[in-house]
């Protein structure tokens, strides 16, 4: 079974909905007057750009970040600039998408080395002997 490729962030940008609100972060009184916090909304289920297979992967891998309606919400209010916060939110989305489509390496089962086995056996013998002396 082949794993689908990650969708390009440039293609997805047309489907994203951005909103700006007043947010915390640095800026003093400036924060209270200017809408610099940027919130990104993306409805994965209604996306026309990504395939059904890609949707299924995103919906399962990002399930804890989705609203009840299946929308992905991301926000940023770290900068005083709305543009920088918008760029940061896009970077976060890109990172999430990349992580969702990364294949995890299969775990290779390993056996403990001979020295580790010997140390365990020696420790068991030592403990056994200590308990034996307590009984007497």
N, CA, C and O atoms as a GROMACS GRO file, in nm:
protein
  544
    1UNK      N    1   0.083  -0.118   0.000
    1UNK     CA    2   0.000   0.000   0.000
    1UNK      C    3   0.088   0.125   0.000
    1UNK      O    4   0.177   0.138   0.084
    2UNK      N    5   0.064   0.214  -0.093
    2UNK     CA    6   0.145   0.335  -0.099
    2UNK      C    7   0.083   0.443  -0.012
    2UNK      O    8  -0.039   0.452   0.002
    3UNK      N    9   0.170   0.525   0.045
    3UNK     CA   10   0.127   0.632   0.134
    3UNK      C   11   0.113   0.758   0.050
    3UNK      O   12   0.204   0.788  -0.028
    4UNK      N   13   0.003   0.834   0.062
    4UNK     CA   14  -0.014   0.953  -0.022
    4UNK      C   15   0.085   1.063   0.015
    4UNK      O   16   0.133   1.071   0.128
    5UNK      N   17   0.114   1.146  -0.085
    5UNK     CA   18   0.207   1.255  -0.062
    5UNK      C   19   0.138   1.366   0.016
    5UNK      O   20   0.015   1.378   0.014
    6UNK      N   21   0.218   1.446   0.083
    6UNK     CA   22   0.165   1.559   0.159
    6UNK      C   23   0.118   1.668   0.063
    6UNK      O   24   0.187   1.698  -0.035
    7UNK      N   25   0.000   1.728   0.088
    7UNK     CA   26  -0.046   1.836   0.000
    7UNK      C   27   0.041   1.960   0.016
    7UNK      O   28   0.093   1.987   0.125
    8UNK      N   29   0.056   2.037  -0.092
    8UNK     CA   30   0.138   2.157  -0.087
    8UNK      C   31   0.063   2.268  -0.015
    8UNK      O   32  -0.057   2.289  -0.038
    9UNK      N   33   0.132   2.339   0.071
    9UNK     CA   34   0.070   2.445   0.150
    9UNK      C   35   0.021   2.560   0.061
    9UNK      O   36  -0.077   2.626   0.094
   10UNK      N   37   0.090   2.583  -0.052
   10UNK     CA   38   0.050   2.691  -0.143
   10UNK      C   39  -0.089   2.664  -0.201
   10UNK      O   40  -0.167   2.757  -0.221
   11UNK      N   41  -0.120   2.537  -0.227
   11UNK     CA   42  -0.251   2.502  -0.281
   11UNK      C   43  -0.361   2.523  -0.177
   11UNK      O   44  -0.472   2.566  -0.209
   12UNK      N   45  -0.330   2.492  -0.054
   12UNK     CA   46  -0.428   2.498   0.055
   12UNK      C   47  -0.460   2.642   0.094
   12UNK      O   48  -0.568   2.669   0.146
   13UNK      N   49  -0.368   2.735   0.071
   13UNK     CA   50  -0.385   2.874   0.115
   13UNK      C   51  -0.517   2.935   0.069
   13UNK      O   52  -0.573   3.020   0.139
   14UNK      N   53  -0.568   2.893  -0.047
   14UNK     CA   54  -0.692   2.950  -0.098
   14UNK      C   55  -0.813   2.910  -0.013
   14UNK      O   56  -0.914   2.980  -0.014
   15UNK      N   57  -0.804   2.800   0.059
   15UNK     CA   58  -0.915   2.750   0.139
   15UNK      C   59  -0.912   2.798   0.284
   15UNK      O   60  -1.008   2.778   0.358
   16UNK      N   61  -0.804   2.861   0.324
   16UNK     CA   62  -0.789   2.903   0.462
   16UNK      C   63  -0.866   3.032   0.488
   16UNK      O   64  -0.873   3.121   0.403
   17UNK      N   65  -0.923   3.041   0.607
   17UNK     CA   66  -0.995   3.162   0.649
   17UNK      C   67  -0.919   3.220   0.767
   17UNK      O   68  -0.901   3.154   0.869
   18UNK      N   69  -0.875   3.345   0.752
   18UNK     CA   70  -0.800   3.412   0.856
   18UNK      C   71  -0.888   3.517   0.923
   18UNK      O   72  -0.967   3.585   0.856
   19UNK      N   73  -0.875   3.530   1.054
   19UNK     CA   74  -0.944   3.638   1.124
   19UNK      C   75  -0.846   3.698   1.223
   19UNK      O   76  -0.761   3.629   1.280
   20UNK      N   77  -0.858   3.829   1.242
   20UNK     CA   78  -0.768   3.900   1.333
   20UNK      C   79  -0.848   3.956   1.449
   20UNK      O   80  -0.954   4.015   1.430
   21UNK      N   81  -0.795   3.938   1.569
   21UNK     CA   82  -0.858   3.990   1.690
   21UNK      C   83  -0.752   4.050   1.780
   21UNK      O   84  -0.632   4.032   1.758
   22UNK      N   85  -0.797   4.122   1.881
   22UNK     CA   86  -0.700   4.173   1.977
   22UNK      C   87  -0.652   4.055   2.060
   22UNK      O   88  -0.730   3.968   2.099
   23UNK      N   89  -0.525   4.054   2.086
   23UNK     CA   90  -0.469   3.941   2.158
   23UNK      C   91  -0.368   3.986   2.260
   23UNK      O   92  -0.329   4.103   2.262
   24UNK      N   93  -0.324   3.893   2.345
   24UNK     CA   94  -0.223   3.925   2.445
   24UNK      C   95  -0.087   3.934   2.380
   24UNK      O   96  -0.075   3.962   2.261
   25UNK      N   97   0.013   3.913   2.458
   25UNK     CA   98   0.149   3.918   2.406
   25UNK      C   99   0.210   4.054   2.428
   25UNK      O  100   0.149   4.140   2.492
   26UNK      N  101   0.330   4.075   2.375
   26UNK     CA  102   0.400   4.202   2.398
   26UNK      C  103   0.330   4.318   2.329
   26UNK      O  104   0.264   4.298   2.227
   27UNK      N  105   0.345   4.437   2.384
   27UNK     CA  106   0.290   4.555   2.318
   27UNK      C  107   0.229   4.656   2.411
   27UNK      O  108   0.199   4.768   2.368
   28UNK      N  109   0.209   4.622   2.536
   28UNK     CA  110   0.153   4.719   2.631
   28UNK      C  111   0.014   4.761   2.591
   28UNK      O  112  -0.070   4.677   2.558
   29UNK      N  113  -0.013   4.893   2.592
   29UNK     CA  114  -0.145   4.944   2.556
   29UNK      C  115  -0.176   4.920   2.408
   29UNK      O  116  -0.293   4.912   2.370
   30UNK      N  117  -0.073   4.909   2.328
   30UNK     CA  118  -0.088   4.884   2.184
   30UNK      C  119  -0.172   4.758   2.160
   30UNK      O  120  -0.250   4.752   2.065
   31UNK      N  121  -0.154   4.657   2.247
   31UNK     CA  122  -0.224   4.529   2.233
   31UNK      C  123  -0.374   4.549   2.241
   31UNK      O  124  -0.450   4.482   2.170
   32UNK      N  125  -0.418   4.639   2.327
   32UNK     CA  126  -0.561   4.660   2.348
   32UNK      C  127  -0.628   4.734   2.232
   32UNK      O  128  -0.751   4.731   2.219
   33UNK      N  129  -0.550   4.800   2.148
   33UNK     CA  130  -0.608   4.882   2.041
   33UNK      C  131  -0.602   4.816   1.904
   33UNK      O  132  -0.686   4.845   1.819
   34UNK      N  133  -0.505   4.729   1.882
   34UNK     CA  134  -0.480   4.678   1.748
   34UNK      C  135  -0.508   4.527   1.741
   34UNK      O  136  -0.474   4.453   1.833
   35UNK      N  137  -0.570   4.484   1.633
   35UNK     CA  138  -0.601   4.341   1.613
   35UNK      C  139  -0.480   4.272   1.552
   35UNK      O  140  -0.462   4.273   1.430
   36UNK      N  141  -0.397   4.212   1.637
   36UNK     CA  142  -0.277   4.147   1.585
   36UNK      C  143  -0.282   3.995   1.598
   36UNK      O  144  -0.207   3.925   1.530
   37UNK      N  145  -0.370   3.943   1.682
   37UNK     CA  146  -0.381   3.797   1.696
   37UNK      C  147  -0.449   3.742   1.571
   37UNK      O  148  -0.556   3.789   1.532
   38UNK      N  149  -0.387   3.643   1.510
   38UNK     CA  150  -0.441   3.585   1.387
   38UNK      C  151  -0.487   3.442   1.416
   38UNK      O  152  -0.413   3.361   1.472
   39UNK      N  153  -0.610   3.413   1.375
   39UNK     CA  154  -0.666   3.279   1.389
   39UNK      C  155  -0.693   3.223   1.251
   39UNK      O  156  -0.752   3.289   1.166
   40UNK      N  157  -0.649   3.100   1.229
   40UNK     CA  158  -0.666   3.033   1.101
   40UNK      C  159  -0.773   2.926   1.117
   40UNK      O  160  -0.773   2.852   1.216
   41UNK      N  161  -0.864   2.917   1.021
   41UNK     CA  162  -0.967   2.813   1.018
   41UNK      C  163  -0.955   2.740   0.885
   41UNK      O  164  -0.944   2.801   0.779
   42UNK      N  165  -0.959   2.607   0.894
   42UNK     CA  166  -0.956   2.527   0.771
   42UNK      C  167  -1.045   2.407   0.790
   42UNK      O  168  -1.024   2.326   0.880
   43UNK      N  169  -1.145   2.395   0.705
   43UNK     CA  170  -1.235   2.281   0.710
   43UNK      C  171  -1.176   2.172   0.622
   43UNK      O  172  -1.182   2.179   0.499
   44UNK      N  173  -1.120   2.072   0.686
   44UNK     CA  174  -1.053   1.963   0.613
   44UNK      C  175  -1.154   1.882   0.533
   44UNK      O  176  -1.127   1.844   0.419
   45UNK      N  177  -1.270   1.855   0.592
   45UNK     CA  178  -1.371   1.773   0.526
   45UNK      C  179  -1.425   1.837   0.399
   45UNK      O  180  -1.458   1.767   0.303
   46UNK      N  181  -1.434   1.970   0.396
   46UNK     CA  182  -1.489   2.040   0.280
   46UNK      C  183  -1.382   2.082   0.180
   46UNK      O  184  -1.413   2.149   0.082
   47UNK      N  185  -1.260   2.044   0.202
   47UNK     CA  186  -1.151   2.082   0.113
   47UNK      C  187  -1.166   2.016  -0.024
   47UNK      O  188  -1.190   1.896  -0.034
   48UNK      N  189  -1.153   2.097  -0.128
   48UNK     CA  190  -1.163   2.046  -0.265
   48UNK      C  191  -1.024   2.013  -0.321
   48UNK      O  192  -1.013   1.948  -0.425
   49UNK      N  193  -0.922   2.056  -0.254
   49UNK     CA  194  -0.786   2.042  -0.305
   49UNK      C  195  -0.723   1.908  -0.268
   49UNK      O  196  -0.651   1.849  -0.348
   50UNK      N  197  -0.750   1.860  -0.148
   50UNK     CA  198  -0.686   1.736  -0.106
   50UNK      C  199  -0.777   1.616  -0.133
   50UNK      O  200  -0.899   1.628  -0.134
   51UNK      N  201  -0.715   1.502  -0.156
   51UNK     CA  202  -0.789   1.380  -0.190
   51UNK      C  203  -0.857   1.322  -0.067
   51UNK      O  204  -0.827   1.360   0.046
   52UNK      N  205  -0.950   1.229  -0.090
   52UNK     CA  206  -1.020   1.164   0.021
   52UNK      C  207  -0.924   1.088   0.110
   52UNK      O  208  -0.940   1.084   0.232
   53UNK      N  209  -0.823   1.026   0.050
   53UNK     CA  210  -0.724   0.951   0.126
   53UNK      C  211  -0.644   1.045   0.218
   53UNK      O  212  -0.618   1.013   0.334
   54UNK      N  213  -0.606   1.161   0.163
   54UNK     CA  214  -0.534   1.261   0.242
   54UNK      C  215  -0.623   1.316   0.353
   54UNK      O  216  -0.576   1.340   0.464
   55UNK      N  217  -0.750   1.337   0.324
   55UNK     CA  218  -0.844   1.385   0.425
   55UNK      C  219  -0.853   1.287   0.541
   55UNK      O  220  -0.851   1.326   0.658
   56UNK      N  221  -0.863   1.159   0.508
   56UNK     CA  222  -0.875   1.056   0.612
   56UNK      C  223  -0.753   1.057   0.703
   56UNK      O  224  -0.765   1.046   0.825
   57UNK      N  225  -0.635   1.070   0.644
   57UNK     CA  226  -0.511   1.074   0.722
   57UNK      C  227  -0.509   1.197   0.812
   57UNK      O  228  -0.478   1.187   0.931
   58UNK      N  229  -0.541   1.314   0.755
   58UNK     CA  230  -0.539   1.438   0.833
   58UNK      C  231  -0.643   1.434   0.946
   58UNK      O  232  -0.615   1.475   1.058
   59UNK      N  233  -0.762   1.384   0.915
   59UNK     CA  234  -0.868   1.379   1.017
   59UNK      C  235  -0.832   1.286   1.132
   59UNK      O  236  -0.866   1.313   1.248
   60UNK      N  237  -0.763   1.176   1.101
   60UNK     CA  238  -0.726   1.084   1.209
   60UNK      C  239  -0.606   1.134   1.287
   60UNK      O  240  -0.604   1.124   1.410
   61UNK      N  241  -0.505   1.188   1.219
   61UNK     CA  242  -0.383   1.231   1.287
   61UNK      C  243  -0.402   1.363   1.364
   61UNK      O  244  -0.335   1.386   1.464
   62UNK      N  245  -0.493   1.449   1.316
   62UNK     CA  246  -0.514   1.579   1.380
   62UNK      C  247  -0.646   1.583   1.457
   62UNK      O  248  -0.699   1.691   1.485
   63UNK      N  249  -0.699   1.467   1.493
   63UNK     CA  250  -0.832   1.459   1.556
   63UNK      C  251  -0.841   1.543   1.683
   63UNK      O  252  -0.945   1.603   1.709
   64UNK      N  253  -0.734   1.548   1.762
   64UNK     CA  254  -0.741   1.624   1.888
   64UNK      C  255  -0.729   1.774   1.866
   64UNK      O  256  -0.743   1.850   1.962
   65UNK      N  257  -0.702   1.819   1.745
   65UNK     CA  258  -0.691   1.962   1.717
   65UNK      C  259  -0.811   2.015   1.639
   65UNK      O  260  -0.814   2.133   1.603
   66UNK      N  261  -0.909   1.930   1.612
   66UNK     CA  262  -1.025   1.969   1.532
   66UNK      C  263  -1.143   2.005   1.621
   66UNK      O  264  -1.157   1.953   1.732
   67UNK      N  265  -1.228   2.095   1.570
   67UNK     CA  266  -1.352   2.128   1.640
   67UNK      C  267  -1.455   2.019   1.610
   67UNK      O  268  -1.428   1.927   1.534
   68UNK      N  269  -1.573   2.031   1.671
   68UNK     CA  270  -1.679   1.933   1.647
   68UNK      C  271  -1.722   1.932   1.501
   68UNK      O  272  -1.766   1.830   1.449
   69UNK      N  273  -1.710   2.046   1.434
   69UNK     CA  274  -1.748   2.057   1.294
   69UNK      C  275  -1.639   2.007   1.200
   69UNK      O  276  -1.659   2.004   1.078
   70UNK      N  277  -1.525   1.968   1.254
   70UNK     CA  278  -1.415   1.916   1.172
   70UNK      C  279  -1.324   2.025   1.118
   70UNK      O  280  -1.252   2.003   1.021
   71UNK      N  281  -1.326   2.142   1.182
   71UNK     CA  282  -1.239   2.252   1.138
   71UNK      C  283  -1.111   2.253   1.222
   71UNK      O  284  -1.113   2.230   1.343
   72UNK      N  285  -1.002   2.282   1.154
   72UNK     CA  286  -0.874   2.296   1.224
   72UNK      C  287  -0.860   2.443   1.261
   72UNK      O  288  -0.872   2.531   1.176
   73UNK      N  289  -0.833   2.469   1.389
   73UNK     CA  290  -0.814   2.606   1.437
   73UNK      C  291  -0.672   2.621   1.488
   73UNK      O  292  -0.626   2.545   1.573
   74UNK      N  293  -0.602   2.721   1.435
   74UNK     CA  294  -0.468   2.754   1.483
   74UNK      C  295  -0.462   2.904   1.504
   74UNK      O  296  -0.524   2.979   1.429
   75UNK      N  297  -0.389   2.948   1.604
   75UNK     CA  298  -0.377   3.092   1.626
   75UNK      C  299  -0.237   3.128   1.670
   75UNK      O  300  -0.161   3.044   1.719
   76UNK      N  301  -0.203   3.256   1.649
   76UNK     CA  302  -0.073   3.307   1.691
   76UNK      C  303  -0.090   3.452   1.734
   76UNK      O  304  -0.155   3.531   1.667
   77UNK      N  305  -0.029   3.486   1.848
   77UNK     CA  306  -0.032   3.624   1.896
   77UNK      C  307   0.102   3.660   1.960
   77UNK      O  308   0.108   3.740   2.053
   78UNK      N  309   0.209   3.598   1.909
   78UNK     CA  310   0.341   3.618   1.968
   78UNK      C  311   0.406   3.749   1.926
   78UNK      O  312   0.489   3.803   1.998
   79UNK      N  313   0.369   3.799   1.810
   79UNK     CA  314   0.433   3.919   1.757
   79UNK      C  315   0.338   4.038   1.767
   79UNK      O  316   0.217   4.020   1.784
   80UNK      N  317   0.392   4.158   1.755
   80UNK     CA  318   0.308   4.278   1.752
   80UNK      C  319   0.252   4.300   1.612
   80UNK      O  320   0.160   4.381   1.594
   81UNK      N  321   0.306   4.230   1.515
   81UNK     CA  322   0.265   4.248   1.376
   81UNK      C  323   0.165   4.141   1.334
   81UNK      O  324   0.187   4.022   1.354
   82UNK      N  325   0.055   4.186   1.274
   82UNK     CA  326  -0.045   4.092   1.224
   82UNK      C  327   0.013   4.006   1.112
   82UNK      O  328  -0.017   3.887   1.104
   83UNK      N  329   0.095   4.064   1.027
   83UNK     CA  330   0.156   3.990   0.916
   83UNK      C  331   0.248   3.880   0.967
   83UNK      O  332   0.244   3.767   0.916
   84UNK      N  333   0.330   3.911   1.068
   84UNK     CA  334   0.419   3.809   1.124
   84UNK      C  335   0.340   3.697   1.189
   84UNK      O  336   0.377   3.580   1.179
   85UNK      N  337   0.231   3.732   1.257
   85UNK     CA  338   0.147   3.630   1.319
   85UNK      C  339   0.079   3.542   1.213
   85UNK      O  340   0.062   3.422   1.233
   86UNK      N  341   0.041   3.603   1.102
   86UNK     CA  342  -0.020   3.526   0.992
   86UNK      C  343   0.083   3.429   0.935
   86UNK      O  344   0.051   3.314   0.908
   87UNK      N  345   0.204   3.476   0.916
   87UNK     CA  346   0.311   3.389   0.865
   87UNK      C  347   0.341   3.276   0.963
   87UNK      O  348   0.368   3.163   0.922
   88UNK      N  349   0.336   3.307   1.092
   88UNK     CA  350   0.361   3.205   1.196
   88UNK      C  351   0.252   3.099   1.196
   88UNK      O  352   0.282   2.980   1.211
   89UNK      N  353   0.127   3.139   1.177
   89UNK     CA  354   0.015   3.045   1.173
   89UNK      C  355   0.027   2.954   1.050
   89UNK      O  356  -0.001   2.834   1.058
   90UNK      N  357   0.068   3.010   0.938
   90UNK     CA  358   0.087   2.930   0.816
   90UNK      C  359   0.202   2.832   0.836
   90UNK      O  360   0.194   2.717   0.791
   91UNK      N  361   0.308   2.876   0.904
   91UNK     CA  362   0.420   2.787   0.933
   91UNK      C  363   0.375   2.672   1.024
   91UNK      O  364   0.416   2.557   1.003
   92UNK      N  365   0.293   2.702   1.124
   92UNK     CA  366   0.241   2.598   1.213
   92UNK      C  367   0.158   2.496   1.135
   92UNK      O  368   0.171   2.376   1.156
   93UNK      N  369   0.072   2.545   1.045
   93UNK     CA  370  -0.011   2.456   0.964
   93UNK      C  371   0.077   2.366   0.877
   93UNK      O  372   0.055   2.246   0.868
   94UNK      N  373   0.176   2.426   0.814
   94UNK     CA  374   0.266   2.350   0.728
   94UNK      C  375   0.337   2.242   0.808
   94UNK      O  376   0.351   2.129   0.761
   95UNK      N  377   0.381   2.276   0.927
   95UNK     CA  378   0.450   2.179   1.013
   95UNK      C  379   0.356   2.065   1.053
   95UNK      O  380   0.396   1.949   1.052
   96UNK      N  381   0.232   2.097   1.088
   96UNK     CA  382   0.134   1.995   1.125
   96UNK      C  383   0.107   1.899   1.010
   96UNK      O  384   0.099   1.777   1.029
   97UNK      N  385   0.094   1.954   0.890
   97UNK     CA  386   0.066   1.871   0.772
   97UNK      C  387   0.185   1.780   0.744
   97UNK      O  388   0.168   1.661   0.714
   98UNK      N  389   0.306   1.835   0.753
   98UNK     CA  390   0.426   1.753   0.730
   98UNK      C  391   0.434   1.639   0.830
   98UNK      O  392   0.464   1.525   0.792
   99UNK      N  393   0.406   1.667   0.957
   99UNK     CA  394   0.412   1.564   1.060
   99UNK      C  395   0.306   1.457   1.038
   99UNK      O  396   0.331   1.339   1.063
  100UNK      N  397   0.188   1.497   0.990
  100UNK     CA  398   0.080   1.402   0.968
  100UNK      C  399   0.114   1.302   0.857
  100UNK      O  400   0.071   1.187   0.862
  101UNK      N  401   0.191   1.346   0.759
  101UNK     CA  402   0.223   1.259   0.646
  101UNK      C  403   0.359   1.192   0.655
  101UNK      O  404   0.402   1.125   0.562
  102UNK      N  405   0.429   1.211   0.768
  102UNK     CA  406   0.556   1.142   0.787
  102UNK      C  407   0.529   0.997   0.822
  102UNK      O  408   0.439   0.967   0.901
  103UNK      N  409   0.605   0.909   0.765
  103UNK     CA  410   0.593   0.766   0.799
  103UNK      C  411   0.681   0.739   0.920
  103UNK      O  412   0.798   0.776   0.922
  104UNK      N  413   0.623   0.675   1.019
  104UNK     CA  414   0.701   0.640   1.136
  104UNK      C  415   0.787   0.518   1.103
  104UNK      O  416   0.744   0.426   1.033
  105UNK      N  417   0.909   0.520   1.155
  105UNK     CA  418   0.998   0.407   1.134
  105UNK      C  419   0.948   0.289   1.214
  105UNK      O  420   0.904   0.303   1.328
  106UNK      N  421   0.953   0.173   1.153
  106UNK     CA  422   0.910   0.051   1.222
  106UNK      C  423   1.011   0.017   1.331
  106UNK      O  424   1.132   0.028   1.311
  107UNK      N  425   0.961  -0.024   1.446
  107UNK     CA  426   1.049  -0.060   1.556
  107UNK      C  427   1.109  -0.197   1.530
  107UNK      O  428   1.039  -0.293   1.496
  108UNK      N  429   1.241  -0.204   1.545
  108UNK     CA  430   1.310  -0.332   1.529
  108UNK      C  431   1.326  -0.393   1.667
  108UNK      O  432   1.395  -0.336   1.752
  109UNK      N  433   1.265  -0.508   1.690
  109UNK     CA  434   1.280  -0.569   1.823
  109UNK      C  435   1.425  -0.612   1.845
  109UNK      O  436   1.489  -0.667   1.756
  110UNK      N  437   1.474  -0.586   1.964
  110UNK     CA  438   1.613  -0.621   1.995
  110UNK      C  439   1.615  -0.709   2.120
  110UNK      O  440   1.521  -0.711   2.199
  111UNK      N  441   1.724  -0.781   2.134
  111UNK     CA  442   1.743  -0.866   2.252
  111UNK      C  443   1.850  -0.800   2.339
  111UNK      O  444   1.939  -0.733   2.287
  112UNK      N  445   1.841  -0.820   2.471
  112UNK     CA  446   1.947  -0.765   2.556
  112UNK      C  447   2.080  -0.836   2.529
  112UNK      O  448   2.082  -0.954   2.495
  113UNK      N  449   2.189  -0.762   2.543
  113UNK     CA  450   2.321  -0.819   2.520
  113UNK      C  451   2.359  -0.920   2.628
  113UNK      O  452   2.296  -0.927   2.733
  114UNK      N  453   2.463  -0.997   2.601
  114UNK     CA  454   2.507  -1.101   2.696
  114UNK      C  455   2.550  -1.040   2.828
  114UNK      O  456   2.522  -1.094   2.934
  115UNK      N  457   2.619  -0.927   2.822
  115UNK     CA  458   2.667  -0.862   2.945
  115UNK      C  459   2.549  -0.816   3.030
  115UNK      O  460   2.553  -0.829   3.153
  116UNK      N  461   2.444  -0.762   2.967
  116UNK     CA  462   2.327  -0.715   3.041
  116UNK      C  463   2.254  -0.833   3.106
  116UNK      O  464   2.209  -0.822   3.220
  117UNK      N  465   2.244  -0.945   3.035
  117UNK     CA  466   2.180  -1.065   3.090
  117UNK      C  467   2.259  -1.114   3.211
  117UNK      O  468   2.201  -1.149   3.313
  118UNK      N  469   2.393  -1.116   3.198
  118UNK     CA  470   2.478  -1.163   3.307
  118UNK      C  471   2.466  -1.073   3.430
  118UNK      O  472   2.460  -1.122   3.543
  119UNK      N  473   2.462  -0.940   3.409
  119UNK     CA  474   2.446  -0.846   3.520
  119UNK      C  475   2.314  -0.870   3.593
  119UNK      O  476   2.310  -0.866   3.716
  120UNK      N  477   2.206  -0.894   3.518
  120UNK     CA  478   2.076  -0.920   3.578
  120UNK      C  479   2.080  -1.047   3.662
  120UNK      O  480   2.028  -1.049   3.774
  121UNK      N  481   2.139  -1.151   3.609
  121UNK     CA  482   2.148  -1.279   3.682
  121UNK      C  483   2.232  -1.263   3.808
  121UNK      O  484   2.197  -1.315   3.914
  122UNK      N  485   2.345  -1.190   3.797
  122UNK     CA  486   2.430  -1.168   3.914
  122UNK      C  487   2.355  -1.090   4.021
  122UNK      O  488   2.367  -1.120   4.140
  123UNK      N  489   2.278  -0.989   3.981
  123UNK     CA  490   2.202  -0.909   4.077
  123UNK      C  491   2.097  -0.995   4.147
  123UNK      O  492   2.074  -0.980   4.267
  124UNK      N  493   2.033  -1.084   4.072
  124UNK     CA  494   1.933  -1.173   4.130
  124UNK      C  495   1.997  -1.268   4.231
  124UNK      O  496   1.941  -1.294   4.338
  125UNK      N  497   2.115  -1.320   4.198
  125UNK     CA  498   2.184  -1.412   4.288
  125UNK      C  499   2.224  -1.340   4.417
  125UNK      O  500   2.212  -1.395   4.526
  126UNK      N  501   2.272  -1.216   4.402
  126UNK     CA  502   2.315  -1.138   4.517
  126UNK      C  503   2.197  -1.111   4.610
  126UNK      O  504   2.210  -1.124   4.732
  127UNK      N  505   2.084  -1.074   4.554
  127UNK     CA  506   1.963  -1.047   4.633
  127UNK      C  507   1.913  -1.174   4.700
  127UNK      O  508   1.872  -1.172   4.816
  128UNK      N  509   1.917  -1.285   4.627
  128UNK     CA  510   1.874  -1.413   4.681
  128UNK      C  511   1.961  -1.452   4.800
  128UNK      O  512   1.911  -1.500   4.902
  129UNK      N  513   2.091  -1.432   4.786
  129UNK     CA  514   2.183  -1.466   4.894
  129UNK      C  515   2.158  -1.378   5.016
  129UNK      O  516   2.163  -1.426   5.129
  130UNK      N  517   2.132  -1.251   4.995
  130UNK     CA  518   2.104  -1.158   5.105
  130UNK      C  519   1.980  -1.204   5.182
  130UNK      O  520   1.980  -1.204   5.305
  131UNK      N  521   1.875  -1.243   5.108
  131UNK     CA  522   1.751  -1.289   5.173
  131UNK      C  523   1.773  -1.423   5.245
  131UNK      O  524   1.712  -1.450   5.348
  132UNK      N  525   1.860  -1.506   5.188
  132UNK     CA  526   1.890  -1.636   5.249
  132UNK      C  527   1.956  -1.615   5.386
  132UNK      O  528   1.923  -1.685   5.482
  133UNK      N  529   2.049  -1.519   5.395
  133UNK     CA  530   2.116  -1.491   5.521
  133UNK      C  531   2.021  -1.432   5.624
  133UNK      O  532   2.040  -1.452   5.744
  134UNK      N  533   1.919  -1.359   5.579
  134UNK     CA  534   1.821  -1.303   5.672
  134UNK      C  535   1.736  -1.413   5.738
  134UNK      O  536   1.696  -1.400   5.854
  135UNK      N  537   1.711  -1.519   5.662
  135UNK     CA  538   1.627  -1.628   5.712
  135UNK      C  539   1.696  -1.703   5.825
  135UNK      O  540   1.630  -1.754   5.916
  136UNK      N  541   1.827  -1.711   5.819
  136UNK     CA  542   1.901  -1.792   5.918
  136UNK      C  543   1.918  -1.723   6.050
  136UNK      O  544   1.977  -1.778   6.142
   0.00000   0.00000   0.00000
